[in-house]
Amino acid sequence: MAIYSNLVLDQGSTFSADIDVTDSNGDPLLLTGYSVAGQIRKSYASTTAVDFNPASVYSESGGVVRIGLSATTTNGMKAGRYVYDVEITKTSTGEITRIVEGQVEVRPGVTKANGD
């Protein structure tokens, strides 16, 4: 079962977060041979999405996944609430596990790099 965690992003800022993935005993999950994917959508039914990039295994033995968004990506998102989730896939079997999900609040920015 995925953990529920809300995120707050500042429009126009770089975002990065580490996610600790544990097994049923609470020990770090060995993430060798896993890939990571995650998306943000305006609603669960939205047909458009923003991919977390990077979304990768940061520490195989430590069970840590890293997700991020560039400043350009967050700048292109309208202020408001969204939903997201992050999944890991065991590449040898194709087994997919959702590790975290929740809401994202994108807070509007004022400063613009090009002076607009």
C-alpha positions in Angstrom: 0.0 0.0 0.0 1.3 3.4 -1.0 1.9 6.1 1.6 0.0 9.3 1.3 2.0 12.5 1.2 1.1 16.0 -0.1 3.6 18.1 -1.9 4.0 21.9 -2.3 5.7 23.3 -5.4 6.7 26.9 -6.0 5.9 27.9 -9.6 9.2 28.6 -11.5 11.4 26.8 -8.9 13.3 23.6 -9.1 11.8 20.7 -7.1 13.5 17.6 -5.7 12.4 15.0 -3.1 13.8 11.7 -1.9 11.4 8.9 -1.0 12.4 6.1 1.4 11.0 2.8 0.2 10.7 0.1 2.8 9.6 -3.6 2.9 6.9 -5.0 5.2 9.4 -5.1 8.1 10.2 -1.4 7.8 13.7 -2.2 6.3 15.0 -0.4 3.2 13.8 -2.2 0.1 16.7 -3.3 -2.2 16.0 -1.5 -5.4 18.4 -3.2 -7.7 16.6 -3.9 -11.0 13.8 -1.4 -10.4 12.8 1.5 -12.5 10.8 4.6 -11.3 8.0 6.6 -12.9 5.7 9.3 -11.6 3.2 11.8 -12.9 1.2 14.9 -11.8 -2.3 15.4 -13.3 -5.0 18.1 -12.7 -7.4 15.3 -11.8 -7.4 11.5 -11.9 -9.3 11.6 -15.2 -7.0 14.1 -16.9 -5.5 13.1 -20.2 -2.5 15.3 -19.9 0.3 14.8 -17.3 3.6 16.2 -16.1 6.2 13.6 -15.6 8.6 13.7 -12.7 12.0 14.1 -14.3 14.2 12.8 -12.8 12.3 9.9 -11.4 15.0 7.4 -10.6 16.5 5.0 -8.0 18.9 7.2 -6.0 20.2 4.5 -3.6 19.7 0.8 -4.5 20.8 -0.6 -1.2 19.3 2.3 0.9 15.9 2.0 -0.8 15.8 5.6 -1.9 14.0 7.0 -4.9 14.4 10.6 -6.1 11.8 12.6 -8.0 12.2 16.1 -9.4 11.0 18.8 -11.7 12.9 21.6 -13.4 12.2 25.2 -12.9 11.0 25.4 -16.5 8.5 22.6 -15.9 7.0 24.1 -12.7 6.8 27.5 -14.4 4.6 25.9 -17.1 2.2 24.6 -14.5 -0.8 26.8 -13.5 -1.2 27.5 -9.9 -3.6 25.2 -8.1 -4.2 21.7 -6.9 -3.2 18.5 -8.6 -2.9 14.8 -7.9 0.3 12.6 -8.3 1.7 9.2 -7.7 5.1 7.5 -8.0 5.5 3.8 -8.9 8.4 1.4 -9.0 8.6 -1.4 -11.5 10.6 -4.6 -11.0 12.1 -4.9 -14.5 12.6 -8.7 -14.4 8.9 -9.4 -13.7 7.1 -6.2 -14.7 5.5 -6.0 -11.2 4.4 -2.5 -10.5 4.1 -1.1 -7.0 2.7 2.4 -6.1 5.0 3.8 -3.4 3.5 7.2 -2.8 0.5 9.3 -3.8 -1.2 12.5 -2.8 -2.0 16.0 -3.8 0.3 18.7 -5.2 -0.3 22.4 -4.5 1.5 24.6 -7.0 1.9 28.1 -5.5 2.1 31.0 -8.0 5.3 32.9 -8.5 5.9 36.6 -9.0 9.5 36.9 -10.2 10.0 36.1 -13.9 13.4 35.3 -15.4 12.9 37.4 -18.5 11.3 40.4 -16.7 7.7 39.8 -18.0 
